[in-house]
């Protein structure tokens, strides 16, 4: 009997820097504390958010909390992508 080993899915959060308005809602919404406010500014002069560490579980809380369409994307990482 062959036993299938289930691999843990991996996810990554991608921020479109120039779409981010720096409200911080995604930072508060993330249950894993992946996102943080930076001290850098985007082309509009707004301090933006970026992923600070790995460990995204793909829940989408950041995506749904963000009021700016297109600012946050959550992707599942394929083994071939690594």
Backbone bond lengths (Angstrom), bond angles and torsions (degrees), N, CA, C in turn:
res aa  C-N    CA-C-N  psi(-1)  N-CA   C-N-CA  omega(-1)  CA-C   N-CA-C  phi
1 X - - - 1.453 - - 1.524 109.48 -
2 X 1.332 115.31 117.96 1.466 120.13 178.65 1.518 110.51 -79.25
3 X 1.280 115.08 137.33 1.458 119.70 179.62 1.526 108.45 -106.88
4 X 1.303 115.72 126.45 1.459 120.55 179.91 1.516 109.37 -85.40
5 X 1.318 115.16 126.15 1.456 119.69 177.73 1.517 107.37 -92.91
6 X 1.317 115.18 120.69 1.450 120.92 -178.25 1.529 109.07 -87.29
7 X 1.329 115.73 122.06 1.459 120.13 179.13 1.524 109.64 -85.20
8 X 1.310 114.94 141.97 1.451 120.32 177.89 1.528 108.84 -72.00
9 X 1.312 115.73 131.69 1.462 120.06 179.18 1.520 110.01 -71.20
10 X 1.323 114.82 146.41 1.457 120.62 178.15 1.521 108.73 -119.36
11 X 1.323 115.23 144.07 1.454 121.33 -178.78 1.523 110.00 -132.27
12 X 1.318 115.13 159.77 1.457 121.13 176.98 1.530 108.37 -139.39
13 X 1.327 115.46 143.84 1.460 121.80 176.61 1.517 107.64 -101.54
14 X 1.325 115.46 133.23 1.455 120.39 177.87 1.533 108.46 -120.87
15 X 1.321 115.36 127.77 1.464 121.72 178.91 1.525 108.65 -104.17
16 X 1.323 116.86 129.02 1.457 121.22 172.07 1.525 105.39 -87.24
17 X 1.310 114.97 96.75 1.468 123.36 -169.62 1.526 113.61 -49.94
18 X 1.312 117.67 -45.58 1.457 119.58 -176.11 1.528 113.90 -77.06
19 X 1.338 117.17 -6.12 1.460 121.37 173.95 1.532 111.23 -94.89
20 X 1.324 116.36 -20.97 1.462 121.64 -177.82 1.523 110.45 -68.76
21 X 1.331 115.90 132.18 1.463 121.60 179.26 1.534 112.46 -103.68
22 X 1.329 116.83 5.06 1.457 121.52 173.58 1.515 115.99 69.89
23 X 1.319 117.56 24.96 1.473 119.78 -178.13 1.526 112.54 -73.16
24 X 1.339 117.11 -26.14 1.463 121.19 177.65 1.518 115.41 82.33
25 X 1.316 117.93 4.74 1.467 119.82 -179.88 1.519 111.94 -61.75
26 X 1.329 116.59 -37.50 1.466 120.63 179.86 1.525 110.93 -66.32
27 X 1.325 116.27 -36.90 1.464 121.40 179.64 1.533 109.13 -61.81
28 X 1.328 116.04 -45.32 1.468 121.04 179.29 1.522 112.20 -67.72
29 X 1.332 116.72 -34.08 1.466 121.25 -174.97 1.525 113.82 -77.01
30 X 1.324 117.62 -25.80 1.468 120.83 -174.13 1.534 111.42 -68.79
31 X 1.338 117.10 117.39 1.466 119.46 -178.60 1.534 113.62 -71.84
32 X 1.323 117.33 -17.02 1.463 121.41 -178.30 1.527 112.70 -103.20
33 X 1.334 118.13 -0.93 1.459 120.88 177.90 1.521 113.17 65.20
34 X 1.321 116.68 34.70 1.465 122.16 -176.71 1.531 111.71 -74.27
35 X 1.322 116.50 -35.50 1.464 121.21 -173.15 1.521 112.56 -97.59
36 X 1.338 114.70 150.18 1.464 119.27 175.34 1.528 109.89 -149.02
37 X 1.317 115.38 155.16 1.455 121.28 175.14 1.520 107.41 -73.10
38 X 1.314 115.98 140.98 1.459 120.11 177.28 1.527 108.91 -98.89
39 X 1.302 116.28 -178.27 1.464 120.94 171.99 1.523 109.00 -107.69
40 X 1.335 116.12 4.92 1.465 122.27 179.05 1.525 109.17 -86.91
41 X 1.333 115.73 158.41 1.462 119.71 178.00 1.527 110.18 -119.55
42 X 1.331 115.56 149.39 1.459 120.88 177.54 1.532 109.57 -87.12
43 X 1.337 117.32 -173.16 1.462 120.39 -175.79 1.530 113.29 -64.73
44 X 1.339 116.32 -15.12 1.463 120.03 178.36 1.531 111.43 -95.97
45 X 1.330 116.40 3.01 1.458 120.29 179.48 1.512 114.25 79.43
46 X 1.330 116.35 19.99 1.467 121.60 -177.83 1.526 109.24 -105.05
47 X 1.321 116.13 133.66 1.466 120.93 174.71 1.525 107.07 -66.75
48 X 1.328 115.84 131.39 1.460 119.82 -174.14 1.526 112.88 -116.60
49 X 1.328 114.35 174.02 1.464 123.52 -178.87 1.521 108.83 -99.43
50 X 1.347 115.76 149.03 1.459 120.07 171.86 1.522 109.41 -147.98
51 X 1.342 116.53 157.37 1.460 119.47 175.75 1.525 109.54 -65.03
52 X 1.321 116.64 132.93 1.458 121.57 -177.81 1.525 112.24 -101.51
53 X 1.328 115.92 -20.96 1.460 119.69 -178.83 1.520 109.94 -158.05
54 X 1.304 115.83 171.86 1.460 121.55 177.13 1.521 108.93 -87.58
55 X 1.311 116.06 170.90 1.456 120.07 177.37 1.514 113.83 120.67
56 X 1.330 117.16 9.70 1.464 121.35 178.20 1.527 109.58 -58.99
57 X 1.330 116.43 134.27 1.463 121.54 179.75 1.524 112.09 -102.25
58 X 1.322 117.19 1.54 1.458 121.09 176.09 1.513 115.20 74.76
59 X 1.308 117.56 22.84 1.470 120.60 -176.73 1.530 112.99 -71.73
60 X 1.339 117.11 -26.18 1.455 120.74 178.84 1.515 114.91 82.59
61 X 1.330 117.94 6.21 1.466 120.46 -178.66 1.530 111.47 -58.37
62 X 1.319 116.68 -39.00 1.467 120.73 179.05 1.524 110.51 -64.78
63 X 1.318 116.08 -43.53 1.462 122.49 -179.79 1.526 110.85 -59.88
64 X 1.322 116.74 -47.03 1.460 121.10 -177.62 1.523 112.96 -73.39
65 X 1.319 117.35 -26.22 1.464 120.94 179.32 1.530 111.92 -78.90
66 X 1.325 116.64 -22.00 1.461 121.69 -175.38 1.527 111.51 -75.61
67 X 1.336 117.38 124.83 1.466 120.31 179.15 1.536 113.01 -81.89
68 X 1.323 117.00 -6.90 1.465 121.20 -175.52 1.535 110.49 -102.54
69 X 1.328 117.56 107.92 1.473 119.97 -179.93 1.525 111.19 -58.89
70 X 1.297 116.46 130.51 1.452 121.07 176.78 1.511 116.11 87.82
71 X 1.313 118.36 0.09 1.465 119.87 -178.56 1.529 112.27 -81.08
72 X 1.331 117.32 -30.46 1.470 120.83 -177.17 1.514 110.06 -128.40
73 X 1.323 115.30 136.37 1.459 122.01 173.58 1.526 107.77 -131.70
74 X 1.319 115.78 143.17 1.459 121.60 176.54 1.522 106.79 -118.96
75 X 1.330 115.87 124.96 1.456 121.45 -177.24 1.513 111.01 -120.62
76 X 1.338 115.04 143.77 1.452 119.85 170.18 1.514 107.30 -85.11
77 X 1.322 116.58 133.09 1.458 121.86 -179.80 1.516 109.15 -88.57
78 X 1.306 116.03 124.62 1.451 122.28 177.11 1.528 107.74 -83.55
79 X 1.324 116.67 146.59 1.464 120.74 178.90 1.532 111.02 -53.66
80 X 1.316 117.87 -35.91 1.458 122.30 -178.52 1.530 112.01 -69.77
81 X 1.337 117.76 -21.19 1.448 122.76 -179.01 1.524 112.26 -78.13
82 X 1.304 116.86 -20.23 1.466 120.09 -175.53 1.497 112.23 -80.00
